[in-house]
């Protein structure tokens, strides 16, 4: 019998009730949508060390360093690095018993004129065991709802799914398949996924990218010359593109 999928609220509550999971949330561009889900179900003091949103660019630069673009992978990694290192630094008494995590997202939601494409970079830096090494999960999403509020709600659901998947699910493909629990591909497309770190050395992210396509989360996967997984709009930003149709020989 197929196991019943947990709701967003059930996932958030299970994490809140875990005594070993504790971390920070830094969300830019769409409000505190992910952290809000943990606050709403109760018991958030067991999970949340800090929430913040450095919405103003000058404040963001002062905290994370200057960045040419604010909704990009480089900014996300700056956020994860800054927030994660503060946890053991400020909470040394919890190191031996706590699985630290830092969740971050930098997002562009639909503007008032509806002339842009909502999208965002979302990441989690996390431990699988106390005093263990950290791992990273990074995804890029396209927000397809035609309403600002609904895009924010979708982002909040995805963030809970990511945190729960990385901290509670062992199989990488199962983590991918859980990202859109409570959502549909009409509301959100996940077009890049990378899971890396000492605990996931066996994971081939090229295969994970193909599983995104196979499982219907996106329509295309892109790889660099070195085989690394790339996000198309990021890789092709301000570049001239030449497309050649391959002709198979007989």
Secondary structure, 3 states (H helix, E strand, C coil): CCCCCCCHHHHHHHHHHCCCEEEEEEEECCCCHHHHHHHHHCCHHHCEEEEECCCCHHHHHHHHCCCCCCCCHHHHHHHHHHHHHHHHHHCHHHCCCCEEEEEEEEEECCCCCCCCCEEEEEEEEEECCCCCCEEEEEEEEEECCCCHHHHHHHHHHHHHHHHHHHHHCCCHHHHHHHCCCCCCCCCEEEEEEEEEEHHHCCCCHHHHHHHHHHCCCCCCCEECCCCCEECHHHHCCCCCCCCCCCCCCC
